[in-house]
Amino acid sequence: MLTIAFAMAVAAPVSLPPVDRCRGDAEFSRLRAQLQKAVDKRDLDGLLALMSDDVRVSFGGASGRERFSDYWTASEQDRELLWSELGRALRLGCAQATDEEGKPYKAIPGMFVIGDDLDGFSTWVSLPGAVLRSKPNAQSQPKMRLPAWTVLGEVEHDGGSWIEVRTPKGRGGYVSTEQARNLLDYRIVFGRRDGQWRITAFVAGD
């Protein structure tokens, strides 16, 4: 039992940098370029045109382009969040896999796929410039500057702006949520519909 646990610990990644494993598919590359253009222009109609009819809006059962539009345009704050989260995700690479039914899908950020064996709820990744601190406030003693994309295990998070974490080498401390990204944060999922790549989900959580 100890040998198995040790092997699993050794195999766990210590970092999840952005990777791009979705190259080589001309159709998907065009879709991705159109998505980037829609985000740059904040073009909601252009974004909706890239989605499947059954695009998932939330894990509460909401789906479809109309529901997506209603969900993300309810307030100015929602609209700002939509474009900012899409923009952040698009800078974090892409990876591909198959779902439980054996169907191919692609996901942005790539870390959502690459870190699939990790506990998504309690795993965070440090962003460039992240600092591990001794206490949960920006004025507390810095313990170390975290290497970008370090995998951090959550010790405790009350939903606020600081997370108590532990590094792969066992060093504990606090990091701001603005300087880390949870594996189950917003991601864009792409699947094939009627023989074409489409955005099939933009969700956070599980």
Secondary structure, 3 states (H helix, E strand, C coil): CHHHHHHHHHHCCCECCCCECCCCCHHHHHHHHHHHHHHHHCCHHHHHCCEEEEEECCCCCCECHHHHHHHHCCCHHHHHHHHHHHHHHHCCCEEEEECCCCCEEEEECCHHHHCCCCCCCCEEEECCCCEEECCCCCCCCEEEECCCCEEEEEEECCCCCEEEEECCCCCEEEEEHHHEEECCCCEEEEEEECCEEEEEEEECCC
